[in-house]
Amino acid sequence: MVVPGSRADDQGAGSPRRRWLPAHLGGYAYLAVLAAGAVGLWIVTTGDWRVGVRWMAAGLLGGAAVRLVLAERQAGMLGVRNRYVDAGALAAVGVALLLLASGIPEQPGM
């Protein structure tokens, strides 16, 4: 028995297909921020940690810029709060990562 409005009912004939891609431009920007973070984490584990942290910071700063430009309806997963709060939080963490990556001195013997 299929209950109307249930998940099984959504899979019936004539129902729209399930989306695998983001519905908004902000969704693609969110995926780009995640990809930059993943690349940065991979670089940190396999190579120079400063370069990896800079990749992560660049992704966050890019996400902040996109969040400022996109309308509320197009923000997707980047839009959690107010536009300026979202962009400010992303930018603050990005700048902090950049400052940490460039401010920590090289350790001898490492």
Helices and strands as residue ranges (DSSP letters): H 7-10, H 25-46, H 49-69, G 72-74, G 76-78, H 83-103
